[in-house]
Amino acid sequence: MTITPTPPEPLGTDGTRLWTEVFGEYDLDDFSPGDLRILASAAACLDTIAAMREALTDAPLIVQGSMRQQVANPLIAEIRFHRAQFAALMRQLGLEAAGSDKDSPRVMTRTEQASRAARARWAR
């Protein structure tokens, strides 16, 4: 029988959904106490993303900067940062991020691209 730990307080809708989905698929014995803290951080990160997206729905995408220039709404960069943080936390746990496609090819890092190019040059 699988025991699902109660989600940490105060998780919102998206964070609680992630918590229950993870424990619906994985056993509690698969996680160390540190892993549970990382999962709680990932769940809180999802809630933060949802709150910022909600705030962005009523806000303009372009706002006035400090020098009266037009700049992108700072929430856009914050959402991007939190999405990257969420993906990093999920990778740290060894879990697939929600919405990722296992069959899609992984994008190579710049280091991997450079290594591949160097091998091709030296193979001539």
N, CA, C and O atoms as CSV, one atom per row, in Angstrom:
chain,resi,resn,atom,element,x,y,z
A,1,MET,N,N,0.839,-1.177,0.000
A,1,MET,CA,C,0.000,0.000,0.000
A,1,MET,C,C,0.884,1.240,0.000
A,1,MET,O,O,1.788,1.363,0.827
A,2,THR,N,N,0.625,2.158,-0.925
A,2,THR,CA,C,1.415,3.365,-1.047
A,2,THR,C,C,0.852,4.451,-0.147
A,2,THR,O,O,-0.351,4.714,-0.135
A,3,ILE,N,N,1.740,5.069,0.597
A,3,ILE,CA,C,1.340,6.171,1.468
A,3,ILE,C,C,1.748,7.468,0.788
A,3,ILE,O,O,2.915,7.659,0.447
A,4,THR,N,N,0.781,8.359,0.592
A,4,THR,CA,C,1.069,9.663,0.021
A,4,THR,C,C,1.185,10.661,1.154
A,4,THR,O,O,0.216,10.882,1.881
A,5,PRO,N,N,2.357,11.274,1.323
A,5,PRO,CA,C,2.479,12.266,2.388
A,5,PRO,C,C,1.624,13.486,2.073
A,5,PRO,O,O,1.396,13.815,0.908
A,6,THR,N,N,1.162,14.142,3.104
A,6,THR,CA,C,0.355,15.338,2.883
A,6,THR,C,C,1.240,16.436,2.308
A,6,THR,O,O,2.393,16.580,2.715
A,7,PRO,N,N,0.714,17.204,1.374
A,7,PRO,CA,C,1.508,18.286,0.783
A,7,PRO,C,C,1.870,19.322,1.845
A,7,PRO,O,O,1.092,19.568,2.766
A,8,PRO,N,N,3.042,19.925,1.718
A,8,PRO,CA,C,3.421,20.954,2.687
A,8,PRO,C,C,2.525,22.177,2.560
A,8,PRO,O,O,2.009,22.468,1.482
A,9,GLU,N,N,2.349,22.873,3.637
A,9,GLU,CA,C,1.530,24.090,3.637
A,9,GLU,C,C,2.407,25.266,3.265
A,9,GLU,O,O,3.596,25.214,3.580
A,10,PRO,N,N,1.960,26.262,2.662
A,10,PRO,CA,C,0.682,26.398,1.969
A,10,PRO,C,C,0.872,26.245,0.463
A,10,PRO,O,O,1.239,27.208,-0.209
A,11,LEU,N,N,0.634,25.076,-0.068
A,11,LEU,CA,C,0.715,24.873,-1.512
A,11,LEU,C,C,-0.608,25.254,-2.156
A,11,LEU,O,O,-1.678,25.050,-1.581
A,12,GLY,N,N,-0.519,25.806,-3.344
A,12,GLY,CA,C,-1.706,26.156,-4.103
A,12,GLY,C,C,-2.164,24.994,-4.967
A,12,GLY,O,O,-1.737,23.856,-4.770
A,13,THR,N,N,-3.020,25.281,-5.908
A,13,THR,CA,C,-3.612,24.258,-6.759
A,13,THR,C,C,-2.571,23.525,-7.605
A,13,THR,O,O,-2.535,22.295,-7.619
A,14,ASP,N,N,-1.730,24.276,-8.307
A,14,ASP,CA,C,-0.742,23.647,-9.193
A,14,ASP,C,C,0.294,22.859,-8.412
A,14,ASP,O,O,0.680,21.764,-8.819
A,15,GLY,N,N,0.745,23.406,-7.298
A,15,GLY,CA,C,1.729,22.711,-6.471
A,15,GLY,C,C,1.176,21.436,-5.869
A,15,GLY,O,O,1.858,20.411,-5.837
A,16,THR,N,N,-0.059,21.496,-5.390
A,16,THR,CA,C,-0.694,20.312,-4.817
A,16,THR,C,C,-0.908,19.247,-5.885
A,16,THR,O,O,-0.743,18.056,-5.619
A,17,ARG,N,N,-1.274,19.671,-7.093
A,17,ARG,CA,C,-1.464,18.721,-8.192
A,17,ARG,C,C,-0.151,18.006,-8.511
A,17,ARG,O,O,-0.139,16.790,-8.700
A,18,LEU,N,N,0.951,18.752,-8.572
A,18,LEU,CA,C,2.254,18.133,-8.829
A,18,LEU,C,C,2.583,17.131,-7.731
A,18,LEU,O,O,3.008,16.011,-8.016
A,19,TRP,N,N,2.389,17.528,-6.478
A,19,TRP,CA,C,2.700,16.667,-5.332
A,19,TRP,C,C,1.934,15.350,-5.427
A,19,TRP,O,O,2.517,14.279,-5.258
A,20,THR,N,N,0.630,15.425,-5.696
A,20,THR,CA,C,-0.185,14.207,-5.748
A,20,THR,C,C,0.134,13.368,-6.989
A,20,THR,O,O,0.100,12.140,-6.924
A,21,GLU,N,N,0.445,14.019,-8.124
A,21,GLU,CA,C,0.802,13.261,-9.328
A,21,GLU,C,C,2.105,12.497,-9.134
A,21,GLU,O,O,2.228,11.353,-9.571
A,22,VAL,N,N,3.074,13.123,-8.482
A,22,VAL,CA,C,4.359,12.454,-8.255
A,22,VAL,C,C,4.153,11.241,-7.368
A,22,VAL,O,O,4.691,10.171,-7.652
A,23,PHE,N,N,3.391,11.387,-6.306
A,23,PHE,CA,C,3.198,10.252,-5.407
A,23,PHE,C,C,2.153,9.272,-5.921
A,23,PHE,O,O,2.012,8.180,-5.370
A,24,GLY,N,N,1.416,9.642,-6.971
A,24,GLY,CA,C,0.561,8.683,-7.642
A,24,GLY,C,C,1.359,7.763,-8.545
A,24,GLY,O,O,0.934,6.649,-8.851
A,25,GLU,N,N,2.529,8.243,-8.969
A,25,GLU,CA,C,3.362,7.469,-9.884
A,25,GLU,C,C,4.560,6.818,-9.198
A,25,GLU,O,O,5.012,5.753,-9.621
A,26,TYR,N,N,5.076,7.446,-8.147
A,26,TYR,CA,C,6.263,6.944,-7.456
A,26,TYR,C,C,5.923,6.596,-6.019
A,26,TYR,O,O,4.963,7.119,-5.453
A,27,ASP,N,N,6.712,5.714,-5.434
A,27,ASP,CA,C,6.522,5.296,-4.053
A,27,ASP,C,C,7.288,6.236,-3.131
A,27,ASP,O,O,8.344,6.749,-3.502
A,28,LEU,N,N,6.769,6.459,-1.952
A,28,LEU,CA,C,7.415,7.335,-0.975
A,28,LEU,C,C,8.812,6.842,-0.638
A,28,LEU,O,O,9.694,7.643,-0.326
A,29,ASP,N,N,9.024,5.529,-0.695
A,29,ASP,CA,C,10.336,4.962,-0.379
A,29,ASP,C,C,11.406,5.378,-1.388
A,29,ASP,O,O,12.598,5.251,-1.110
A,30,ASP,N,N,10.988,5.877,-2.565
A,30,ASP,CA,C,11.937,6.312,-3.584
A,30,ASP,C,C,12.564,7.669,-3.259
A,30,ASP,O,O,13.515,8.087,-3.920
A,31,PHE,N,N,12.036,8.356,-2.245
A,31,PHE,CA,C,12.460,9.722,-1.944
A,31,PHE,C,C,13.113,9.819,-0.579
A,31,PHE,O,O,12.619,9.261,0.401
A,32,SER,N,N,14.231,10.535,-0.525
A,32,SER,CA,C,14.878,10.838,0.751
A,32,SER,C,C,14.227,12.107,1.314
A,32,SER,O,O,13.489,12.784,0.598
A,33,PRO,N,N,14.488,12.438,2.580
A,33,PRO,CA,C,13.943,13.695,3.115
A,33,PRO,C,C,14.395,14.917,2.305
A,33,PRO,O,O,13.633,15.870,2.139
A,34,GLY,N,N,15.629,14.887,1.803
A,34,GLY,CA,C,16.098,15.987,0.960
A,34,GLY,C,C,15.326,16.071,-0.342
A,34,GLY,O,O,15.028,17.163,-0.827
A,35,ASP,N,N,15.001,14.905,-0.913
A,35,ASP,CA,C,14.203,14.878,-2.140
A,35,ASP,C,C,12.816,15.467,-1.904
A,35,ASP,O,O,12.270,16.151,-2.770
A,36,LEU,N,N,12.254,15.199,-0.735
A,36,LEU,CA,C,10.927,15.746,-0.425
A,36,LEU,C,C,10.981,17.269,-0.349
A,36,LEU,O,O,10.048,17.947,-0.781
A,37,ARG,N,N,12.068,17.807,0.198
A,37,ARG,CA,C,12.214,19.267,0.254
A,37,ARG,C,C,12.373,19.846,-1.155
A,37,ARG,O,O,11.838,20.913,-1.456
A,38,ILE,N,N,13.107,19.144,-2.009
A,38,ILE,CA,C,13.261,19.608,-3.393
A,38,ILE,C,C,11.919,19.564,-4.112
A,38,ILE,O,O,11.579,20.489,-4.851
A,39,LEU,N,N,11.154,18.495,-3.900
A,39,LEU,CA,C,9.827,18.393,-4.511
A,39,LEU,C,C,8.910,19.499,-3.998
A,39,LEU,O,O,8.137,20.067,-4.769
A,40,ALA,N,N,8.987,19.807,-2.713
A,40,ALA,CA,C,8.180,20.894,-2.153
A,40,ALA,C,C,8.570,22.225,-2.788
A,40,ALA,O,O,7.704,23.057,-3.058
A,41,SER,N,N,9.863,22.433,-3.027
A,41,SER,CA,C,10.317,23.663,-3.689
A,41,SER,C,C,9.805,23.729,-5.123
A,41,SER,O,O,9.399,24.793,-5.589
A,42,ALA,N,N,9.822,22.598,-5.823
A,42,ALA,CA,C,9.313,22.559,-7.196
A,42,ALA,C,C,7.816,22.857,-7.221
A,42,ALA,O,O,7.334,23.571,-8.101
A,43,ALA,N,N,7.088,22.310,-6.259
A,43,ALA,CA,C,5.647,22.554,-6.191
A,43,ALA,C,C,5.366,24.027,-5.896
A,43,ALA,O,O,4.471,24.622,-6.497
A,44,ALA,N,N,6.125,24.613,-4.977
A,44,ALA,CA,C,5.956,26.035,-4.668
A,44,ALA,C,C,6.316,26.894,-5.873
A,44,ALA,O,O,5.701,27.936,-6.103
A,45,CYS,N,N,7.305,26.463,-6.635
A,45,CYS,CA,C,7.715,27.178,-7.840
A,45,CYS,C,C,6.568,27.201,-8.859
A,45,CYS,O,O,6.322,28.223,-9.500
A,46,LEU,N,N,5.874,26.077,-9.003
A,46,LEU,CA,C,4.716,26.037,-9.907
A,46,LEU,C,C,3.627,27.000,-9.461
A,46,LEU,O,O,3.002,27.664,-10.289
A,47,ASP,N,N,3.400,27.078,-8.157
A,47,ASP,CA,C,2.398,28.017,-7.643
A,47,ASP,C,C,2.800,29.462,-7.921
A,47,ASP,O,O,1.955,30.293,-8.255
A,48,THR,N,N,4.089,29.759,-7.783
A,48,THR,CA,C,4.578,31.110,-8.063
A,48,THR,C,C,4.392,31.447,-9.537
A,48,THR,O,O,3.984,32.558,-9.877
A,49,ILE,N,N,4.690,30.493,-10.408
A,49,ILE,CA,C,4.503,30.704,-11.847
A,49,ILE,C,C,3.031,30.978,-12.146
A,49,ILE,O,O,2.713,31.883,-12.917
A,50,ALA,N,N,2.141,30.206,-11.544
A,50,ALA,CA,C,0.705,30.395,-11.774
A,50,ALA,C,C,0.255,31.776,-11.305
A,50,ALA,O,O,-0.537,32.431,-11.983
A,51,ALA,N,N,0.752,32.223,-10.155
A,51,ALA,CA,C,0.376,33.541,-9.637
A,51,ALA,C,C,0.883,34.655,-10.556
A,51,ALA,O,O,0.174,35.631,-10.803
A,52,MET,N,N,2.101,34.509,-11.058
A,52,MET,CA,C,2.646,35.532,-11.958
A,52,MET,C,C,1.918,35.538,-13.297
A,52,MET,O,O,1.680,36.602,-13.869
A,53,ARG,N,N,1.566,34.360,-13.797
A,53,ARG,CA,C,0.804,34.306,-15.052
A,53,ARG,C,C,-0.560,34.962,-14.878
A,53,ARG,O,O,-1.043,35.656,-15.773
A,54,GLU,N,N,-1.170,34.741,-13.733
A,54,GLU,CA,C,-2.462,35.373,-13.441
A,54,GLU,C,C,-2.314,36.888,-13.395
A,54,GLU,O,O,-3.150,37.611,-13.937
A,55,ALA,N,N,-1.256,37.371,-12.750
A,55,ALA,CA,C,-1.025,38.817,-12.684
A,55,ALA,C,C,-0.736,39.390,-14.066
A,55,ALA,O,O,-1.087,40.535,-14.347
A,56,LEU,N,N,-0.107,38.612,-14.920
A,56,LEU,CA,C,0.255,39.079,-16.252
A,56,LEU,C,C,-0.950,39.139,-17.193
A,56,LEU,O,O,-0.905,39.847,-18.198
A,57,THR,N,N,-2.019,38.411,-16.887
A,57,THR,CA,C,-3.183,38.425,-17.781
A,57,THR,C,C,-3.833,39.801,-17.836
A,57,THR,O,O,-4.360,40.191,-18.878
A,58,ASP,N,N,-3.805,40.535,-16.741
A,58,ASP,CA,C,-4.418,41.866,-16.707
A,58,ASP,C,C,-3.395,42.982,-16.895
A,58,ASP,O,O,-3.764,44.156,-16.920
A,59,ALA,N,N,-2.127,42.637,-17.027
A,59,ALA,CA,C,-1.068,43.640,-17.141
A,59,ALA,C,C,-0.617,43.761,-18.596
A,59,ALA,O,O,-0.731,42.807,-19.365
A,60,PRO,N,N,-0.109,44.920,-18.969
A,60,PRO,CA,C,0.412,45.061,-20.334
A,60,PRO,C,C,1.726,44.303,-20.495
A,60,PRO,O,O,2.494,44.166,-19.542
A,61,LEU,N,N,1.975,43.816,-21.698
A,61,LEU,CA,C,3.228,43.114,-21.968
A,61,LEU,C,C,4.401,44.082,-22.089
A,61,LEU,O,O,5.541,43.724,-21.793
A,62,ILE,N,N,4.117,45.309,-22.525
A,62,ILE,CA,C,5.138,46.344,-22.658
A,62,ILE,C,C,4.826,47.430,-21.634
A,62,ILE,O,O,3.705,47.931,-21.562
A,63,VAL,N,N,5.845,47.785,-20.840
A,63,VAL,CA,C,5.686,48.820,-19.811
A,63,VAL,C,C,6.761,49.881,-20.011
A,63,VAL,O,O,7.674,49.720,-20.821
A,64,GLN,N,N,6.633,50.966,-19.259
A,64,GLN,CA,C,7.600,52.051,-19.360
A,64,GLN,C,C,8.779,51.786,-18.428
A,64,GLN,O,O,8.592,51.504,-17.245
A,65,GLY,N,N,9.991,51.878,-18.969
A,65,GLY,CA,C,11.193,51.657,-18.179
A,65,GLY,C,C,11.586,52.891,-17.389
A,65,GLY,O,O,10.889,53.905,-17.413
A,66,SER,N,N,12.705,52.799,-16.691
A,66,SER,CA,C,13.153,53.893,-15.831
A,66,SER,C,C,13.550,55.136,-16.618
A,66,SER,O,O,13.514,56.242,-16.081
A,67,MET,N,N,13.920,54.973,-17.857
A,67,MET,CA,C,14.299,56.108,-18.708
A,67,MET,C,C,13.195,56.414,-19.722
A,67,MET,O,O,13.448,56.977,-20.787
A,68,ARG,N,N,11.989,56.036,-19.374
A,68,ARG,CA,C,10.789,56.251,-20.186
A,68,ARG,C,C,10.824,55.498,-21.526
A,68,ARG,O,O,10.108,55.857,-22.461
A,69,GLN,N,N,11.648,54.466,-21.611
A,69,GLN,CA,C,11.682,53.643,-22.810
A,69,GLN,C,C,10.698,52.487,-22.632
A,69,GLN,O,O,10.289,52.173,-21.514
A,70,GLN,N,N,10.330,51.871,-23.726
A,70,GLN,CA,C,9.438,50.729,-23.648
A,70,GLN,C,C,10.260,49.472,-23.396
A,70,GLN,O,O,11.242,49.203,-24.088
A,71,VAL,N,N,9.840,48.713,-22.393
A,71,VAL,CA,C,10.521,47.464,-22.046
A,71,VAL,C,C,9.470,46.388,-21.815
A,71,VAL,O,O,8.300,46.678,-21.570
A,72,ALA,N,N,9.912,45.152,-21.899
A,72,ALA,CA,C,9.009,44.031,-21.612
A,72,ALA,C,C,8.644,44.056,-20.131
A,72,ALA,O,O,9.454,44.438,-19.287
A,73,ASN,N,N,7.443,43.651,-19.835
A,73,ASN,CA,C,6.998,43.567,-18.446
A,73,ASN,C,C,7.957,42.662,-17.675
A,73,ASN,O,O,8.249,41.557,-18.133
A,74,PRO,N,N,8.452,43.097,-16.524
A,74,PRO,CA,C,9.397,42.278,-15.750
A,74,PRO,C,C,8.842,40.910,-15.354
A,74,PRO,O,O,9.613,39.987,-15.088
A,75,LEU,N,N,7.531,40.769,-15.311
A,75,LEU,CA,C,6.951,39.467,-14.981
A,75,LEU,C,C,7.317,38.409,-16.018
A,75,LEU,O,O,7.415,37.227,-15.690
A,76,ILE,N,N,7.517,38.824,-17.257
A,76,ILE,CA,C,7.870,37.868,-18.308
A,76,ILE,C,C,9.206,37.207,-17.990
A,76,ILE,O,O,9.343,35.989,-18.094
A,77,ALA,N,N,10.187,38.012,-17.603
A,77,ALA,CA,C,11.500,37.459,-17.251
A,77,ALA,C,C,11.416,36.610,-15.989
A,77,ALA,O,O,12.085,35.581,-15.890
A,78,GLU,N,N,10.610,37.026,-15.035
A,78,GLU,CA,C,10.467,36.255,-13.799
A,78,GLU,C,C,9.820,34.896,-14.063
A,78,GLU,O,O,10.223,33.888,-13.482
A,79,ILE,N,N,8.827,34.873,-14.932
A,79,ILE,CA,C,8.188,33.599,-15.278
A,79,ILE,C,C,9.204,32.683,-15.950
A,79,ILE,O,O,9.278,31.494,-15.638
A,80,ARG,N,N,9.983,33.236,-16.868
A,80,ARG,CA,C,11.014,32.443,-17.545
A,80,ARG,C,C,12.023,31.893,-16.530
A,80,ARG,O,O,12.409,30.727,-16.604
A,81,PHE,N,N,12.445,32.733,-15.589
A,81,PHE,CA,C,13.390,32.295,-14.560
A,81,PHE,C,C,12.803,31.170,-13.715
A,81,PHE,O,O,13.475,30.172,-13.458
A,82,HIS,N,N,11.552,31.325,-13.283
A,82,HIS,CA,C,10.937,30.305,-12.435
A,82,HIS,C,C,10.676,29.007,-13.200
A,82,HIS,O,O,10.746,27.926,-12.616
A,83,ARG,N,N,10.379,29.099,-14.491
A,83,ARG,CA,C,10.229,27.877,-15.298
A,83,ARG,C,C,11.553,27.129,-15.378
A,83,ARG,O,O,11.588,25.903,-15.266
A,84,ALA,N,N,12.639,27.866,-15.571
A,84,ALA,CA,C,13.960,27.232,-15.615
A,84,ALA,C,C,14.301,26.622,-14.261
A,84,ALA,O,O,14.877,25.536,-14.193
A,85,GLN,N,N,13.948,27.315,-13.190
A,85,GLN,CA,C,14.200,26.793,-11.844
A,85,GLN,C,C,13.395,25.516,-11.604
A,85,GLN,O,O,13.908,24.553,-11.034
A,86,PHE,N,N,12.139,25.512,-12.039
A,86,PHE,CA,C,11.302,24.328,-11.893
A,86,PHE,C,C,11.903,23.149,-12.657
A,86,PHE,O,O,11.979,22.037,-12.135
A,87,ALA,N,N,12.328,23.398,-13.896
A,87,ALA,CA,C,12.927,22.327,-14.701
A,87,ALA,C,C,14.194,21.795,-14.038
A,87,ALA,O,O,14.442,20.589,-14.050
A,88,ALA,N,N,14.997,22.687,-13.461
A,88,ALA,CA,C,16.227,22.256,-12.784
A,88,ALA,C,C,15.911,21.410,-11.554
A,88,ALA,O,O,16.586,20.414,-11.297
A,89,LEU,N,N,14.900,21.796,-10.803
A,89,LEU,CA,C,14.514,21.018,-9.622
A,89,LEU,C,C,14.007,19.637,-10.023
A,89,LEU,O,O,14.317,18.646,-9.362
A,90,MET,N,N,13.234,19.566,-11.094
A,90,MET,CA,C,12.724,18.277,-11.552
A,90,MET,C,C,13.863,17.393,-12.061
A,90,MET,O,O,13.867,16.185,-11.825
A,91,ARG,N,N,14.829,17.996,-12.760
A,91,ARG,CA,C,15.998,17.231,-13.202
A,91,ARG,C,C,16.795,16.724,-12.003
A,91,ARG,O,O,17.308,15.605,-12.016
A,92,GLN,N,N,16.895,17.553,-10.974
A,92,GLN,CA,C,17.627,17.152,-9.775
A,92,GLN,C,C,16.980,15.934,-9.124
A,92,GLN,O,O,17.666,15.094,-8.541
A,93,LEU,N,N,15.673,15.846,-9.225
A,93,LEU,CA,C,14.951,14.690,-8.693
A,93,LEU,C,C,14.972,13.508,-9.657
A,93,LEU,O,O,14.618,12.391,-9.280
A,94,GLY,N,N,15.381,13.749,-10.888
A,94,GLY,CA,C,15.374,12.685,-11.891
A,94,GLY,C,C,13.992,12.435,-12.455
A,94,GLY,O,O,13.709,11.339,-12.938
A,95,LEU,N,N,13.127,13.435,-12.402
A,95,LEU,CA,C,11.757,13.306,-12.902
A,95,LEU,C,C,11.606,14.120,-14.174
A,95,LEU,O,O,12.282,15.131,-14.363
A,96,GLU,N,N,10.712,13.670,-15.045
A,96,GLU,CA,C,10.403,14.416,-16.250
A,96,GLU,C,C,9.563,15.621,-15.864
A,96,GLU,O,O,8.636,15.501,-15.063
A,97,ALA,N,N,9.875,16.766,-16.420
A,97,ALA,CA,C,9.057,17.952,-16.186
A,97,ALA,C,C,7.723,17.777,-16.895
A,97,ALA,O,O,7.651,17.138,-17.944
A,98,ALA,N,N,6.684,18.337,-16.329
A,98,ALA,CA,C,5.355,18.216,-16.912
A,98,ALA,C,C,5.356,18.789,-18.320
A,98,ALA,O,O,5.889,19.872,-18.564
A,99,GLY,N,N,4.759,18.057,-19.235
A,99,GLY,CA,C,4.657,18.512,-20.607
A,99,GLY,C,C,5.859,18.187,-21.462
A,99,GLY,O,O,5.882,18.524,-22.646
A,100,SER,N,N,6.869,17.534,-20.885
A,100,SER,CA,C,8.028,17.193,-21.705
A,100,SER,C,C,7.734,15.915,-22.474
A,100,SER,O,O,7.010,15.040,-21.998
A,101,ASP,N,N,8.294,15.822,-23.645
A,101,ASP,CA,C,8.067,14.676,-24.514
A,101,ASP,C,C,9.307,13.797,-24.487
A,101,ASP,O,O,10.387,14.233,-24.885
A,102,LYS,N,N,9.159,12.561,-24.019
A,102,LYS,CA,C,10.306,11.664,-23.899
A,102,LYS,C,C,10.901,11.311,-25.253
A,102,LYS,O,O,12.089,11.000,-25.343
A,103,ASP,N,N,10.085,11.355,-26.320
A,103,ASP,CA,C,10.564,10.971,-27.639
A,103,ASP,C,C,11.214,12.126,-28.393
A,103,ASP,O,O,11.878,11.901,-29.405
A,104,SER,N,N,11.034,13.358,-27.918
A,104,SER,CA,C,11.618,14.481,-28.639
A,104,SER,C,C,13.119,14.532,-28.385
A,104,SER,O,O,13.576,14.241,-27.280
A,105,PRO,N,N,13.884,14.901,-29.408
A,105,PRO,CA,C,15.331,14.933,-29.223
A,105,PRO,C,C,15.736,16.025,-28.240
A,105,PRO,O,O,15.143,17.103,-28.201
A,106,ARG,N,N,16.758,15.721,-27.448
A,106,ARG,CA,C,17.253,16.678,-26.467
A,106,ARG,C,C,18.125,17.691,-27.188
A,106,ARG,O,O,18.901,17.326,-28.071
A,107,VAL,N,N,18.009,18.943,-26.825
A,107,VAL,CA,C,18.834,19.987,-27.407
A,107,VAL,C,C,20.220,19.893,-26.796
A,107,VAL,O,O,20.363,19.813,-25.576
A,108,MET,N,N,21.251,19.902,-27.649
A,108,MET,CA,C,22.621,19.808,-27.152
A,108,MET,C,C,23.039,21.134,-26.525
A,108,MET,O,O,22.650,22.208,-26.985
A,109,THR,N,N,23.834,21.036,-25.473
A,109,THR,CA,C,24.387,22.236,-24.859
A,109,THR,C,C,25.480,22.793,-25.763
A,109,THR,O,O,25.932,22.127,-26.694
A,110,ARG,N,N,25.890,24.002,-25.479
A,110,ARG,CA,C,26.951,24.627,-26.272
A,110,ARG,C,C,28.249,23.826,-26.178
A,110,ARG,O,O,28.973,23.692,-27.164
A,111,THR,N,N,28.539,23.298,-24.999
A,111,THR,CA,C,29.740,22.482,-24.813
A,111,THR,C,C,29.673,21.217,-25.655
A,111,THR,O,O,30.658,20.828,-26.283
A,112,GLU,N,N,28.500,20.571,-25.665
A,112,GLU,CA,C,28.340,19.363,-26.473
A,112,GLU,C,C,28.479,19.670,-27.958
A,112,GLU,O,O,29.075,18.892,-28.704
A,113,GLN,N,N,27.928,20.808,-28.389
A,113,GLN,CA,C,28.052,21.198,-29.790
A,113,GLN,C,C,29.512,21.439,-30.158
A,113,GLN,O,O,29.964,21.009,-31.220
A,114,ALA,N,N,30.250,22.123,-29.286
A,114,ALA,CA,C,31.661,22.409,-29.553
A,114,ALA,C,C,32.479,21.119,-29.587
A,114,ALA,O,O,33.356,20.963,-30.437
A,115,SER,N,N,32.199,20.198,-28.671
A,115,SER,CA,C,32.912,18.918,-28.655
A,115,SER,C,C,32.649,18.132,-29.931
A,115,SER,O,O,33.561,17.537,-30.506
A,116,ARG,N,N,31.411,18.136,-30.363
A,116,ARG,CA,C,31.060,17.418,-31.589
A,116,ARG,C,C,31.766,18.032,-32.797
A,116,ARG,O,O,32.256,17.312,-33.667
A,117,ALA,N,N,31.815,19.369,-32.848
A,117,ALA,CA,C,32.491,20.047,-33.954
A,117,ALA,C,C,33.991,19.756,-33.934
A,117,ALA,O,O,34.596,19.553,-34.987
A,118,ALA,N,N,34.591,19.735,-32.744
A,118,ALA,CA,C,36.027,19.445,-32.638
A,118,ALA,C,C,36.327,18.023,-33.086
A,118,ALA,O,O,37.311,17.791,-33.788
A,119,ARG,N,N,35.492,17.072,-32.691
A,119,ARG,CA,C,35.695,15.683,-33.123
A,119,ARG,C,C,35.593,15.575,-34.638
A,119,ARG,O,O,36.354,14.837,-35.264
A,120,ALA,N,N,34.645,16.314,-35.232
A,120,ALA,CA,C,34.481,16.275,-36.687
A,120,ALA,C,C,35.709,16.859,-37.382
A,120,ALA,O,O,36.151,16.336,-38.405
A,121,ARG,N,N,36.264,17.945,-36.828
A,121,ARG,CA,C,37.461,18.549,-37.429
A,121,ARG,C,C,38.653,17.606,-37.350
A,121,ARG,O,O,39.389,17.453,-38.325
A,122,TRP,N,N,38.846,16.978,-36.205
A,122,TRP,CA,C,40.019,16.128,-36.012
A,122,TRP,C,C,39.864,14.762,-36.672
A,122,TRP,O,O,40.849,14.041,-36.833
A,123,ALA,N,N,38.658,14.403,-37.051
A,123,ALA,CA,C,38.430,13.111,-37.701
A,123,ALA,C,C,38.795,13.146,-39.180
A,123,ALA,O,O,38.854,12.093,-39.816
A,124,ARG,N,N,39.042,14.319,-39.743
A,124,ARG,CA,C,39.359,14.435,-41.175
A,124,ARG,C,C,40.681,13.837,-41.506
A,124,ARG,O,O,41.093,13.853,-42.665
